[in-house]
Amino acid sequence: MFSWKETLPEILQQEITEVEEQIAPMLKTIDERVAYNQMRVLAGFREHRVAEEDLAGSTGYGYDDVGRDKLDALYADYFQTEDAIVRPQLISGTHAITTSLFGVLRPGDTLFYLTGMPYDTIQQVVGIVGNEPGNMKEYQINFAYSPLLKDGEVDFEDAKEKLLTDKTIKVVAIQRSRGYALRKSFTVAKIKTMISFLRKLVPNVIIFIDNCYGEFSEIQEPTAVGADLMAGSLYKNAGAGIAKTGAYIVGKKSLIREVGNRFNVPGSGKYEGATIGHMRDMYHGFFIAPSVTGAAIKGAIFTSALLEKMGLTVSPKWNEARTDLVQTVNLGNPQAMIAFCSAIQHYSPVNSFVDPIPSEMGGYEDQEIMASGSFTEGSTIELSSDGPMRPPYTLYIQGGLTYAHVKIAISNAVKETFFKK
């Protein structure tokens, strides 16, 4: 019988077969979650009577763009919020996060991160690294954070002291995914605990969630458990590899109004912005996002189980609860990191002939290596791997439009890294 494994070493084939049997019950659970989330998305499409004309888009100012406004309503319904902004003009998750924060913060206010130091690109936004014009520090917006405990959990005692002492804290941010940290990503259940803590301690604070990589990975989103404002990217989960650009912001209507005025101009806010040729892809991507996210999570479970068999330290482990796409593996040395990343590139559908090399990347302190042979540049719902070239040489693997592609690419990366003579 033909097998996709036949080009792999026999011992690796055996390991993969064992992994497939080992993770089968977990994959069945993912299938149930996908179906549940798909049902909710479909209900939104039916409720809002999505029609062919909604997919056409608009030009110029984008006045009376019914499809754009309807897509906002779909996102608001799914994420259980009052309002939303979903736009191709939002360039990335970082852009959506920055727009959200600048929208609600004013000079003299403080932004407080409950979940430790944010990742590199946000550090530049707040002005604690680099000195880019227009950062928050230049606008006299202050920044503070509570370092995480050694086990990667929130230090509630430290946070309590700082939140009660500093009366200028207006926004508390929670970063759901780990970014380039070694701590675990925070599940919605843990985020609910954080929100309950904040509501009791500082009831009027705005709670913001960086939801990048997290959408559709559970049956609830952080806005369903009390978050006020949340943002994410469309070339991560919510765009499903179909949306070519864009991001979303969801939250309370009053906050979305402020954010809309920052995104555009005061007065016009979220009610302008041409969508040109993007609407069809954005609707299509949102519709299949539960399925594609499920495939990527299946791939992450397979990756974790197989790499653990290779004796590597992985996080999350294959049988741990997952709340996003990100899978990490500590490769221990730069040569292994480069070899593994190169194999991911070589088993990608686009630019498979390219050899990734460590290089400087805007917004990051260390040299980065990245494999991303994707149909949309920078897409992380498509299979990619990247990481900073610093000990313990941790590679961050995420995405995969199909489970089969992830299995093929990861298995060959293992072959190229650990079985090459």
C-alpha positions in Angstrom: 0.0 0.0 0.0 1.3 3.5 -0.9 2.3 5.6 2.1 3.4 9.3 2.3 6.1 8.1 4.7 8.0 5.9 2.3 10.8 8.3 1.7 11.6 8.5 5.4 14.0 6.3 7.3 12.2 3.2 8.5 12.8 4.0 12.2 11.2 7.4 11.7 8.3 5.8 9.9 7.7 3.6 13.0 7.9 6.6 15.3 5.3 8.5 13.2 2.9 5.6 13.2 3.1 5.4 17.0 2.5 9.1 17.2 -0.5 9.0 15.0 -2.0 6.3 17.1 -1.1 8.1 20.3 -2.8 11.4 19.4 -5.9 10.0 17.7 -8.2 10.7 20.6 -7.0 14.3 20.9 -7.7 14.8 17.2 -11.2 13.6 17.6 -11.8 16.2 20.3 -10.5 18.9 17.9 -13.0 17.8 15.3 -15.8 18.3 17.7 -14.6 21.7 18.6 -14.3 22.6 14.9 -17.9 21.6 14.3 -19.1 23.6 17.3 -17.3 26.8 16.2 -18.4 26.2 12.6 -22.0 26.0 13.7 -21.7 29.4 15.4 -20.0 31.0 12.4 -22.7 29.6 10.0 -25.4 30.9 12.3 -23.9 34.4 12.0 -23.9 34.2 8.2 -27.5 33.1 8.2 -28.6 35.7 10.8 -27.1 38.6 8.9 -28.3 37.3 5.5 -24.9 37.4 3.8 -25.5 37.8 0.1 -23.5 37.9 -3.1 -23.6 41.7 -3.3 -22.0 41.9 0.2 -18.8 40.4 -1.3 -18.3 43.1 -3.9 -16.5 45.8 -1.8 -16.4 49.5 -2.3 -14.1 52.3 -3.6 -13.2 55.8 -2.6 -14.5 56.8 0.8 -16.4 53.5 1.1 -19.6 55.2 2.1 -22.6 52.9 2.5 -20.5 49.7 2.2 -23.1 47.2 3.4 -20.8 44.3 3.1 -18.2 45.9 5.3 -20.7 46.9 7.9 -22.2 43.4 7.8 -18.8 41.8 8.3 -18.3 44.0 11.4 -21.6 42.7 12.7 -20.5 39.1 12.1 -17.3 39.5 14.0 -19.1 41.3 16.9 -21.7 38.5 17.1 -19.1 35.7 17.0 -16.9 37.3 19.6 -19.9 38.3 21.7 -19.2 42.1 21.7 -21.2 45.2 20.9 -19.2 46.3 17.9 -16.2 45.6 15.6 -13.9 47.1 13.1 -12.6 44.6 10.4 -10.5 46.3 7.7 -7.9 45.6 5.1 -6.3 48.9 6.1 -5.2 47.4 9.4 -1.9 46.0 8.3 -1.1 43.5 11.0 -2.0 42.3 14.5 0.5 44.8 15.9 -1.2 47.5 14.0 -4.6 46.6 15.3 -3.3 46.4 18.9 -1.5 49.7 18.5 -4.6 51.4 17.0 -6.7 50.0 19.9 -4.4 51.2 22.6 -3.8 54.7 21.1 -7.5 54.9 20.6 -8.4 54.7 24.3 -5.2 56.0 26.0 -4.5 59.7 26.6 -1.4 61.7 27.7 -0.8 60.9 31.4 -2.5 57.5 31.3 -0.6 54.3 32.0 -0.8 51.1 30.0 -0.2 48.1 32.3 0.6 44.6 31.1 -0.6 41.9 33.5 1.1 39.1 31.6 4.7 40.2 31.7 6.7 42.1 29.2 5.0 42.2 25.8 6.7 40.9 22.7 9.3 42.8 20.7 7.2 44.8 18.3 4.9 46.1 21.1 8.0 47.1 23.1 8.8 49.5 20.3 5.3 50.8 20.2 5.3 51.7 23.9 8.8 53.1 23.7 10.8 50.9 26.1 13.1 49.8 23.3 14.3 51.8 20.3 13.4 55.4 20.0 11.0 55.5 17.1 9.0 58.8 16.6 5.4 58.5 17.6 5.8 55.9 20.3 3.7 56.1 23.4 6.4 57.6 25.5 6.6 60.5 23.1 2.9 61.1 23.8 3.4 60.9 27.6 1.6 57.6 27.8 3.3 55.6 30.5 4.0 51.9 30.6 4.2 49.4 33.5 4.0 45.6 33.8 4.0 42.8 36.3 6.7 40.2 35.7 5.5 36.7 35.5 6.3 34.1 38.2 9.0 31.5 37.5 6.3 29.0 36.4 5.0 31.5 33.8 1.9 32.3 35.7 0.6 35.8 36.6 2.0 37.3 39.8 -1.3 38.5 41.3 0.3 39.9 44.4 2.7 42.1 42.5 0.0 43.2 40.1 -2.3 44.0 43.1 0.3 46.3 44.6 1.0 48.1 41.4 -2.7 48.5 40.3 -3.7 49.9 43.7 -0.7 52.2 43.9 -0.8 53.7 40.4 -4.0 55.6 39.8 -3.0 56.5 36.2 -3.5 52.9 35.0 -6.3 53.1 32.5 -5.8 50.0 30.4 -4.7 46.6 31.5 -3.5 44.4 28.6 -3.4 40.6 28.6 -1.3 38.8 25.9 -3.0 35.5 25.2 -0.1 33.9 23.2 3.4 33.5 24.4 5.0 35.6 21.7 8.8 34.9 21.9 8.6 34.0 25.6 9.1 30.5 26.9 6.0 30.7 29.1 2.8 28.9 28.2 0.0 30.7 26.4 -3.0 31.6 28.6 -6.2 29.6 28.1 -9.5 31.4 28.2 -10.2 29.9 31.6 -7.0 31.5 33.0 -7.9 34.8 31.3 -11.3 34.6 33.0 -9.5 34.3 36.3 -7.4 37.4 35.4 -10.5 39.4 34.4 -12.3 38.5 37.7 -9.3 39.6 39.6 -9.2 42.9 37.8 -12.9 43.6 38.1 -12.8 43.2 41.9 -9.6 45.3 42.3 -10.0 48.0 39.6 -13.5 47.7 38.3 -13.3 50.7 35.9 -10.1 49.8 34.1 -10.3 48.9 30.4 -9.3 45.3 29.9 -7.6 44.7 26.5 -6.7 41.3 25.0 -4.0 40.6 22.4 -5.8 37.7 20.8 -3.3 36.9 18.0 -3.0 33.1 17.3 -5.9 32.3 19.6 -9.1 32.7 17.6 -11.2 29.5 17.2 -8.8 27.4 19.2 -11.3 27.1 22.0 -15.1 27.3 22.1 -15.0 30.6 23.9 -13.1 33.8 23.3 -11.8 36.2 26.0 -14.5 38.8 25.1 -17.1 36.2 26.2 -15.7 36.2 29.7 -15.5 39.9 30.3 -12.8 41.6 28.2 -13.7 45.1 27.0 -11.5 45.3 23.8 -9.6 42.8 21.7 -7.6 42.7 18.5 -6.1 40.1 16.2 -4.8 39.6 12.6 -6.5 38.3 9.5 -3.5 36.5 8.2 -3.5 34.4 11.4 -6.5 32.3 12.4 -9.4 34.5 11.5 -8.4 34.9 7.8 -7.8 31.1 7.3 -5.1 31.7 4.7 -7.7 33.2 2.4 -7.6 36.9 3.5 -4.6 38.6 2.0 -4.3 41.4 4.6 -6.2 43.0 7.4 -7.0 42.7 11.1 -9.9 43.1 13.4 -10.8 44.9 16.6 -13.9 44.0 18.7 -15.3 45.4 21.9 -17.7 47.7 23.6 -19.4 50.2 21.3 -18.0 53.2 23.2 -14.5 51.9 22.9 -14.8 50.9 19.2 -16.0 54.5 18.6 -12.7 55.8 20.1 -10.6 53.3 18.3 -12.4 54.1 15.0 -11.6 57.7 15.4 -8.0 56.8 15.9 -8.1 54.4 12.9 -9.6 57.0 10.7 -10.4 60.6 11.8 -12.7 61.9 14.6 -16.2 62.1 13.2 -16.0 59.6 10.4 -14.5 56.9 12.5 -15.3 53.3 11.4 -17.9 54.4 8.8 -15.3 55.1 6.1 -12.8 52.9 4.3 -13.0 51.3 0.9 -12.8 47.5 0.9 -12.2 47.3 -2.9 -11.4 43.6 -3.7 -11.0 42.3 -0.2 -14.6 41.5 1.0 -14.9 38.1 -0.7 -11.7 36.8 0.8 -12.4 38.2 4.3 -15.9 36.6 4.4 -14.6 33.4 2.9 -11.6 33.2 5.3 -13.9 33.9 8.3 -16.2 31.1 7.3 -13.6 28.4 7.0 -11.5 29.7 9.9 -12.7 27.1 12.4 -11.7 24.3 10.1 -8.3 25.7 9.1 -7.5 26.5 12.7 -8.5 23.0 13.7 -6.1 21.6 11.1 -3.3 23.7 12.4 -3.9 22.6 16.0 -3.9 19.0 14.9 -0.6 19.7 13.2 0.8 21.2 16.4 -0.2 18.2 18.4 1.5 15.9 15.9 4.6 18.1 15.9 4.8 18.2 19.7 4.4 14.4 20.0 7.0 13.6 17.3 9.6 16.1 18.6 9.2 14.9 22.1 10.0 11.4 20.8 13.2 12.9 19.4 14.2 13.8 23.0 13.5 17.5 22.6 11.8 19.9 25.1 8.5 21.0 23.6 5.7 23.3 24.8 2.9 22.6 24.9 3.2 18.9 25.3 1.1 16.9 22.9 -1.7 16.2 25.5 -1.8 19.6 27.1 -4.8 22.0 26.6 -4.2 24.4 23.7 -5.4 27.9 23.4 -3.5 29.0 20.2 -1.5 27.7 17.3 2.0 28.2 18.7 4.2 25.1 19.3 7.8 25.6 20.6 10.8 23.3 20.5 14.2 23.9 22.0 16.7 22.8 19.5 19.7 23.6 21.7 22.1 24.9 19.1 22.0 27.3 16.1 22.9 24.6 13.6 19.9 22.4 14.4 17.7 25.5 14.4 18.8 26.5 11.0 18.6 22.9 9.6 15.0 22.4 11.0 13.8 25.8 9.7 15.4 25.2 6.3 13.5 21.9 6.0 10.2 23.6 6.8 11.0 26.1 4.0 11.9 23.3 1.6 8.7 21.5 2.2 6.5 24.6 1.6 4.3 25.2 -1.4 5.9 28.6 -2.2 9.6 29.4 -2.4 10.6 25.9 -1.5 14.0 26.4 -3.2 15.0 29.2 -0.8 17.4 28.7 2.1 16.5 30.8 5.1 19.4 32.5 6.9 19.5 34.4 10.2 19.1 38.1 9.7 18.1 41.4 11.2 14.3 42.0 11.2 12.6 45.3 12.0 11.1 45.4 15.5 13.2 42.6 16.9 16.4 42.8 19.0 18.1 39.6 17.9 18.8 38.1 14.5 15.8 36.1 13.4 15.4 33.0 11.2 12.1 32.4 9.5 10.7 29.8 7.2 7.4 30.9 5.6 6.7 29.5 2.1 3.2 30.8 2.2 0.6 32.1 -0.3 0.3 35.3 1.8 3.5 37.0 2.9 4.0 36.7 6.6 0.9 34.4 7.1 1.1 32.4 10.3 -2.0 30.4 9.8 0.0 28.8 7.0 2.8 26.6 8.2 5.8 28.6 9.3 8.6 28.5 11.8 10.7 31.3 13.2 12.6 32.4 16.2 15.4 34.6 17.6 18.9 33.3 17.3 19.6 33.2 21.0 19.9 30.3 23.6 18.2 27.9 24.1 17.5 28.3 20.3 13.8 28.0 20.5 11.9 27.6 17.3 8.3 28.8 17.2 6.2 26.6 14.8 2.7 27.6 13.9 0.0 27.2 11.4 -0.8 24.7 8.6 -3.7 25.0 6.2 -4.0 21.2 6.1 -3.0 18.6 8.6 -1.4 16.5 5.9 1.0 19.3 4.9 2.1 19.7 8.5 2.8 16.0 8.9 4.8 15.9 5.7 6.8 19.0 6.4 7.5 18.3 10.1 8.4 14.6 9.4 10.9 15.7 6.7 12.3 18.4 9.0 13.0 15.7 11.6 14.6 13.6 8.9 16.8 16.5 7.7 17.8 17.6 11.2 18.3 14.3 13.1 18.6 11.5 10.4 20.8 13.1 7.8 24.1 11.2 7.3 
